[in-house]
Amino acid sequence: MAIDRITELLDTTRLLVAAPIEPVHPDPGIQQIPQATSRWLAAASTSKTALDDPHGWYQRTLAADAAALGVNVLQLAVGNLSPEERQETQVFTRHTLDRSVGRIRPFALPADSYAWTAPSWSVLVKADQRVVTHAGIIYRVIRVGQLRVPVGGIGGVMTLHDWRGHGYARAALAHAAAFVGMQLWAPFALVMCPRKDAGFYEHIGWHVAEAVIWCEQRGGRVMLEDEVAAFLPCQGEAEWPSGPIDLGGTPW
Ligand SMILES: CC(C)(COP(=O)(O)OP(=O)(O)OC[C@H]1O[C@@H](n2cnc3c(N)ncnc32)[C@H](O)[C@@H]1OP(=O)(O)O)[C@@H](O)C(=O)NCCC(=O)NCCS
């Protein structure tokens, strides 16, 4: 009977439709907060069959990591670096890179005044008992188009001048990629670099994502200028999603 009553009411009550709301155009220069999304990029399988498959990405990565490419690579949480290592790796920050001759800064700001994220882990190659190659790693869930994507953010990639051409950066990045796939369980390693430097990453198998990059700075959300995002699938051949990239924090 109650249902009959509701139906009856629906039949006789005039349907009220709200007047259409005109879209509000934001002031130019102010970025709207993007719609929150809860959709994730499909994660790699953790099944025993997938992980035990000798031809699968997990076993292949384990084997490649063990081979170590003939270079002695050290991988440590930043908190575990020795005082000497800590001091030596400070040379390899975005700030140092940005001060290199002819390098364009990612923002029209002095390099030491913009906000950026320091690495949580450091990959080091040592020679003559000092750090000569470095790559920093952070974990971040970024957004690409409508998807949330976990990444290992790689930054501060550099080999000291006199030690270049020995395969040290290649070895450090191979270790970093294995760490991203196996320890952080993230499908991609992601680096931001000036477009002219992307050639190095492409040469060693990374890909440039042709998309705008948004990030946080003290004044709000800004576009990362003059830089591109280069990614490497670290859990097999995951496909990079399409759409703008939102770093969801400061760049690294
Ligand atoms: C780019 C850089 C990290 C390379 O370090 P490295 O230890 O000399 O690199 P590797 O010896 O491991 O080189 C690996 C391969 O990349 C190639 N390569 C090196 N620099 C390259 C470049 N700028 N463009 C294209 N390929 C490059 C090497 O020839 C080598 O190729 P091969 O193995 O086929 O012979 C180093 O030159 C550097 O510190 N540059 C300044 C900072 C910088 O540009 N950082 C990266 C962008 S943020």
Ligand as a Chemical Component Dictionary entry (heavy atoms), coordinates in Angstrom:
data_LIG
# 
_chem_comp.id                   LIG 
_chem_comp.type                 NON-POLYMER 
_chem_comp.pdbx_formal_charge   0 
_chem_comp.three_letter_code    LIG 
# 
loop_
_chem_comp_atom.comp_id 
_chem_comp_atom.atom_id 
_chem_comp_atom.alt_atom_id 
_chem_comp_atom.type_symbol 
_chem_comp_atom.charge 
_chem_comp_atom.model_Cartn_x 
_chem_comp_atom.model_Cartn_y 
_chem_comp_atom.model_Cartn_z 
_chem_comp_atom.pdbx_ordinal 
LIG C1  C1  C 0 73.826 12.231 -18.218 1  
LIG C2  C2  C 0 74.826 11.625 -17.231 2  
LIG C3  C3  C 0 74.106 11.345 -15.916 3  
LIG C4  C4  C 0 75.395 10.318 -17.812 4  
LIG O1  O1  O 0 76.242 9.719  -16.840 5  
LIG P1  P1  P 0 77.302 8.562  -17.235 6  
LIG O2  O2  O 0 77.683 7.859  -15.986 7  
LIG O3  O3  O 0 78.392 9.137  -18.037 8  
LIG O4  O4  O 0 76.382 7.667  -18.154 9  
LIG P2  P2  P 0 76.698 6.184  -18.669 10 
LIG O5  O5  O 0 78.185 6.016  -18.831 11 
LIG O6  O6  O 0 76.031 5.200  -17.777 12 
LIG O7  O7  O 0 76.004 6.203  -20.081 13 
LIG C5  C5  C 0 75.055 5.245  -20.474 14 
LIG C6  C6  C 0 74.773 5.445  -21.939 15 
LIG O8  O8  O 0 74.147 6.730  -22.138 16 
LIG C7  C7  C 0 74.832 7.445  -23.164 17 
LIG N1  N1  N 0 74.750 8.871  -22.837 18 
LIG C8  C8  C 0 75.393 9.537  -21.855 19 
LIG N2  N2  N 0 75.031 10.827 -21.844 20 
LIG C9  C9  C 0 74.134 10.978 -22.853 21 
LIG C10 C10 C 0 73.411 12.084 -23.355 22 
LIG N3  N3  N 0 73.520 13.309 -22.798 23 
LIG N4  N4  N 0 72.564 11.886 -24.391 24 
LIG C11 C11 C 0 72.424 10.645 -24.940 25 
LIG N5  N5  N 0 73.101 9.557  -24.509 26 
LIG C12 C12 C 0 73.953 9.731  -23.478 27 
LIG C13 C13 C 0 76.257 6.912  -23.106 28 
LIG O9  O9  O 0 76.919 7.125  -24.333 29 
LIG C14 C14 C 0 76.021 5.454  -22.807 30 
LIG O10 O10 O 0 75.667 4.808  -23.999 31 
LIG P3  P3  P 0 76.207 3.304  -24.352 32 
LIG O11 O11 O 0 76.085 2.487  -23.088 33 
LIG O12 O12 O 0 75.280 2.862  -25.441 34 
LIG O13 O13 O 0 77.610 3.465  -24.772 35 
LIG C15 C15 C 0 76.029 12.583 -17.000 36 
LIG O14 O14 O 0 76.547 12.983 -18.238 37 
LIG C16 C16 C 0 75.670 13.831 -16.191 38 
LIG O15 O15 O 0 75.792 13.821 -14.973 39 
LIG N6  N6  N 0 75.244 14.918 -16.883 40 
LIG C17 C17 C 0 74.838 16.162 -16.205 41 
LIG C18 C18 C 0 73.567 16.022 -15.402 42 
LIG C19 C19 C 0 72.418 15.456 -16.231 43 
LIG O16 O16 O 0 72.271 15.765 -17.394 44 
LIG N7  N7  N 0 71.604 14.596 -15.577 45 
LIG C20 C20 C 0 70.518 13.925 -16.246 46 
LIG C21 C21 C 0 69.341 14.796 -16.501 47 
LIG S1  S1  S 0 68.618 15.437 -15.047 48 
# 
loop_
_chem_comp_bond.comp_id 
_chem_comp_bond.atom_id_1 
_chem_comp_bond.atom_id_2 
_chem_comp_bond.value_order 
_chem_comp_bond.pdbx_ordinal 
LIG C1  C2  SING 1  
LIG C2  C3  SING 2  
LIG C2  C4  SING 3  
LIG C2  C15 SING 4  
LIG C4  O1  SING 5  
LIG O1  P1  SING 6  
LIG P1  O2  DOUB 7  
LIG P1  O3  SING 8  
LIG P1  O4  SING 9  
LIG O4  P2  SING 10 
LIG P2  O5  DOUB 11 
LIG P2  O6  SING 12 
LIG P2  O7  SING 13 
LIG O7  C5  SING 14 
LIG C5  C6  SING 15 
LIG C6  O8  SING 16 
LIG C6  C14 SING 17 
LIG O8  C7  SING 18 
LIG C7  N1  SING 19 
LIG C7  C13 SING 20 
LIG N1  C8  SING 21 
LIG N1  C12 SING 22 
LIG C8  N2  DOUB 23 
LIG N2  C9  SING 24 
LIG C9  C10 SING 25 
LIG C9  C12 DOUB 26 
LIG C10 N3  SING 27 
LIG C10 N4  DOUB 28 
LIG N4  C11 SING 29 
LIG C11 N5  DOUB 30 
LIG N5  C12 SING 31 
LIG C13 O9  SING 32 
LIG C13 C14 SING 33 
LIG C14 O10 SING 34 
LIG O10 P3  SING 35 
LIG P3  O11 DOUB 36 
LIG P3  O12 SING 37 
LIG P3  O13 SING 38 
LIG C15 O14 SING 39 
LIG C15 C16 SING 40 
LIG C16 O15 DOUB 41 
LIG C16 N6  SING 42 
LIG N6  C17 SING 43 
LIG C17 C18 SING 44 
LIG C18 C19 SING 45 
LIG C19 O16 DOUB 46 
LIG C19 N7  SING 47 
LIG N7  C20 SING 48 
LIG C20 C21 SING 49 
LIG C21 S1  SING 50 
# 
